[in-house]
Amino acid sequence: MDQKRRVSIRPMVKQDFPVIYQLMHGVSGNKIPEWKKWDAPYFPYHKPSFRLFKQQMLEEMEEKQRFVIETMEGEPIGIVTFYWEHRPSYWLEMGIVIYDPKYWNGGYGTQALILWMEHLFERFPLVRIGFTTWSGNERMMKVGEKCGMVLESRIRKCRHYQGVYYDSIRYGILREEWEAIRQDLLQRYFLDALKS
């Protein structure tokens, strides 16, 4: 495994809005962005106006629900997010999108998700962190496994996309599981960063 640090994450700020909007929705006409073909494609894609996009981002900025994923050269390439499934019990779900396909399959998503889990477990008194994907997104399932997450549920053939039924997949990790593997993950994926 090449342990070079590829990404950092940071809270989204207003100055990020035009860049993130362009990454998310910069396709021309009614074309569906490539990332959307993997991120819950069974839900229709609608390109929002920049004004509506900005309004949504501002609402989510208060709780710092979205962080920007940047390359080590400072180029924004995606976001990590969270939402409360049930806040009173600290049931939190997370997500990740890397918009540009040239950054897929290179370890960027794995590093970003490890950093995001580290941040979320430090920030909140969480017992568990999870995410939901679909069986057509094998990259996301692999990232969950590389991050030490457990396949918690598979709801069979409930997602319909392009004439095929797919499973809904849910991964999770408990705090005690995270604490048991955290150091190993950081050493495995960030060894050069830990030495400095």
Secondary structure, DSSP 4 states (H G I P E B T S, - for coil): ------EEEEE--GGGHHHHHHHHH---TTPPPGGGGTSSTTSPP----HHHHHHHHHHHHTTT-EEEEEETTS-EEEEEEEEEEEGGGTEEEEEEEE--GGGTTSSHHHHHHHHHHHHHHHHS--SEEEEEEETT-HHHHHHHHHTT-EEEEEEEEEEEETTEEEEEEEEEEEHHHHHHHHHHHHHHHHHHHHH-
